[in-house]
Amino acid sequence: MNISKRDKQILEMRKKGAFYRSIAESFGISKERAKVISKTVDQRNNWPEFRKLLSVRTQNVLLTYFRGNEEIFENPQRIAEFSQGALFSLRNMGKKSIQELAIALRAFGFSLKTDGKFFHDPGI
């Protein structure tokens, strides 16, 4: 999940002590929107690196399956224990999300178990 240039600028302005009202005026957004962006970007900066590589949809599927336990993002090896077929059976986990997981896991030295049913690992 990438943070936009604008969002980074908003967070930097806030860290330098700018008020939400002045940030909002600078970017043509509401004061409330500036506050939400600032807090969201700040929270994302504290996420485990593995989580930052995943879309919100994929994060939500994993959080639902693991009953809201965010530690799953600190332990990608637990996700690597699943086969593609097992992941595909999770609600809202589609082909693109599985490919996204495969790429993220590879960045951490892991890979999904392949069962040959759905797709080939994009790194092969």
N, C-alpha and C positions, 0 to 999 in steps of 0.2 A: 504494500500500500504506500503510494508516494504522497508526500506532503507538497502541496503547491508552493510556488515561490511566494505568492501573496500571503499564504498562511504562515510561512516561515517569517516573513517580514512583520506580520501582525504579532507573532510571539516575541520577536526581537524588540519591537517597540514596547510591548508590555513589560518585558524584562528590564528595559531601560527606564521604566517608571511612567510611561505614557498612560494617560487615562483612556478608558474605553471610548469616551465621547470623541476625543481627538483622533483616536485610531479609526473610529467609524467615519468621521469626516474625511480623513485621508483616503479611504478606500471606497467611499460612497455606499456604505452599508449601515445598518442600524447598530446602535450601541449594544443591544442584546446579541446580535450576530457576531460582533467583534469579541464579545465575552465568550460565547460558545466556541468560536474558532480557537481562541487563545487557550482555553482550558482543554479542548480536544487535542490540539497539537502537543501541548505540554504532557498530557497523559500518554499519547503515542510514543513520545520520546522515552518513556519508562518501560515500554513493552519489551519483552524478550525479542531478540533479533529474528527468530523464526517466525513469530507472529507478524512482524512487519512485512514479511514476504507474501502474506496471504491476503486475499480479498476479504471484505466483510462477510460475504456470503459463506465462504469456506470457514471462516472463523466461527460464524454462528452455527453451522452444521456441527462442527467439532464441539463447541460449547454445549449444544443441545444433547449430543450423544454422551458427553462426559459430565452431564448434569451441572453445567456451570463452573466446573473445576478448571480454572485458568492455568493451573500447573502443567496442563498438557502442552502448552506452548513452550515450556521450559524443558520438556522431555520429548523431543521429536522422535526418539527411538521407539517410543510407545506407538506412535502413529505408523512407523515403518513396519511394525509387526502385523499390520493389516494387509490383506491381499486387495488387489484392485476390485475384485468381486464383492468382498465384504464392504469396502468403502462405497461401492456403487449402490449397495442395498440401503444405505443411510438416506433418510428423507432429505431431499434437496441437494444431494451430492451427485452431480452430473459429471460427464466426461471432462469438461473444462476444469472443474474443481479438482478432479483426480489428477489431471495433468499438472495443474498448478502445485498440488501437494508433492508430486513426484519431483518437480523442479526445485521446490523449496527444500525437500529432504536431501536431494543431491548436493545442495549447497552446504549441508551439514555432514556430508559423508555417509548418508543413509540412502536406501532405495526401497520402494514398495515391492512387496512380493508380487510377482506377475503370475497370473493364472491364464493368460492368453485369451481371455474372453472379450476384453473391451478395447484395448489399444496397446500400442507399443510405446515404451518409455521414450519420450522425445529426446533423451540424451543418448540413445543407442544409435 
